[in-house]
Amino acid sequence: MSRRGLGEFEHKVMLAILRLGGEAYSVPLVLELEDRSGREVAQAAVFIVLRRLEDKGLLSSRLEEPEETGSGRTRRYFKLESAGLERLKESRRMLTRFWDGIDELLEEV
């Protein structure tokens, strides 16, 4: 049984894919995550999350052969599925409900 909510890193990976046009392979994805977070990101950790999200049906993947990539390497592209987009929207709504009214409380501290 999978959790309904997204983990923090799952959330970030999905948002990074969305920022990259809804589909990406690992290198630009890692660079986007590092750029946005200001921290180094392990490619292995990204692959683990990508597989987990694919297993949940939130992402799909396809292989692109070297002739297609022009790089001499096979690349696996991950695409955000409609279920993934819905999960992101649901997560945003939930987090917004939690943040609602917090600004005033933070100013008091």
C-alpha positions as CSV (number, residue, x, y, z in Angstrom):
1,M,0.0,0.0,0.0
2,S,1.5,3.4,-1.0
3,R,1.1,6.6,0.9
4,R,-1.3,9.1,-0.5
5,G,0.9,12.1,0.2
6,L,4.2,12.9,-1.4
7,G,7.5,12.9,0.5
8,E,9.6,16.1,0.4
9,F,12.1,14.8,-2.1
10,E,9.4,13.1,-4.2
11,H,7.7,16.5,-4.3
12,K,10.9,18.3,-5.4
13,V,11.7,15.7,-8.1
14,M,8.2,16.0,-9.6
15,L,8.3,19.8,-9.5
16,A,11.7,19.8,-11.2
17,I,10.4,17.5,-14.0
18,L,7.4,19.9,-14.4
19,R,9.8,22.9,-14.6
20,L,11.8,21.0,-17.3
21,G,8.7,20.7,-19.5
22,G,7.1,17.6,-18.0
23,E,9.8,15.2,-19.2
24,A,13.5,14.9,-18.3
25,Y,16.4,12.5,-18.0
26,S,18.6,12.3,-15.0
27,V,21.4,14.9,-15.7
28,P,19.2,18.0,-16.3
29,L,17.0,16.8,-13.5
30,V,19.8,16.6,-11.0
31,L,21.1,20.0,-12.1
32,E,17.7,21.6,-11.7
33,L,17.3,20.1,-8.2
34,E,20.8,21.4,-7.3
35,D,20.1,24.8,-8.7
36,R,16.8,25.2,-6.9
37,S,17.9,23.8,-3.6
38,G,21.4,25.2,-3.5
39,R,22.7,21.8,-2.4
40,E,24.4,18.9,-4.0
41,V,22.0,16.1,-5.0
42,A,23.1,12.5,-5.4
43,Q,22.1,11.0,-8.8
44,A,21.5,7.6,-7.1
45,A,18.9,9.2,-4.7
46,V,17.1,10.8,-7.7
47,F,17.0,7.4,-9.5
48,I,15.5,5.7,-6.4
49,V,12.8,8.4,-6.2
50,L,12.1,8.2,-9.9
51,R,11.5,4.5,-9.7
52,R,9.3,4.8,-6.7
53,L,7.2,7.5,-8.4
54,E,7.0,5.3,-11.5
55,D,5.9,2.4,-9.4
56,K,3.1,4.6,-7.9
57,G,2.0,5.5,-11.5
58,L,2.9,9.1,-11.1
59,L,5.6,9.0,-13.7
60,S,6.3,6.9,-16.8
61,S,9.6,6.4,-18.5
62,R,11.0,5.6,-21.9
63,L,14.4,4.8,-23.3
64,E,15.9,6.8,-26.0
65,E,18.7,5.1,-28.0
66,P,22.1,6.7,-28.8
67,E,21.1,7.4,-32.4
68,E,18.1,9.4,-31.1
69,T,20.1,11.2,-28.4
70,G,23.1,12.1,-30.5
71,S,25.2,11.6,-27.4
72,G,26.3,8.0,-27.9
73,R,24.4,7.0,-24.8
74,T,21.0,5.5,-24.1
75,R,18.9,7.8,-21.9
76,R,15.9,7.1,-19.8
77,Y,13.4,9.9,-19.9
78,F,10.8,10.3,-17.1
79,K,7.5,11.9,-17.9
80,L,5.0,13.4,-15.4
81,E,1.7,11.5,-15.8
82,S,-1.7,13.1,-15.3
83,A,-2.0,11.2,-11.9
84,G,1.3,12.8,-10.9
85,L,0.1,16.2,-11.8
86,E,-3.1,15.6,-9.8
87,R,-1.0,14.5,-6.9
88,L,1.0,17.7,-7.0
89,K,-2.1,19.8,-7.1
90,E,-3.5,17.9,-4.2
91,S,-0.3,18.3,-2.3
92,R,-0.2,22.0,-2.9
93,R,-3.8,22.4,-1.7
94,M,-3.0,20.5,1.5
95,L,0.2,22.5,2.2
96,T,-1.7,25.8,1.5
97,R,-4.3,24.8,4.1
98,F,-1.4,24.2,6.6
99,W,0.3,27.5,5.8
100,D,-3.0,29.5,5.9
101,G,-2.7,31.9,8.9
102,I,0.9,31.0,9.8
103,D,2.4,34.3,8.6
104,E,0.9,36.2,11.5
105,L,2.1,33.6,13.9
106,L,5.6,33.7,12.5
107,E,5.7,37.5,12.9
108,E,4.8,37.1,16.6
109,V,7.8,34.9,17.3
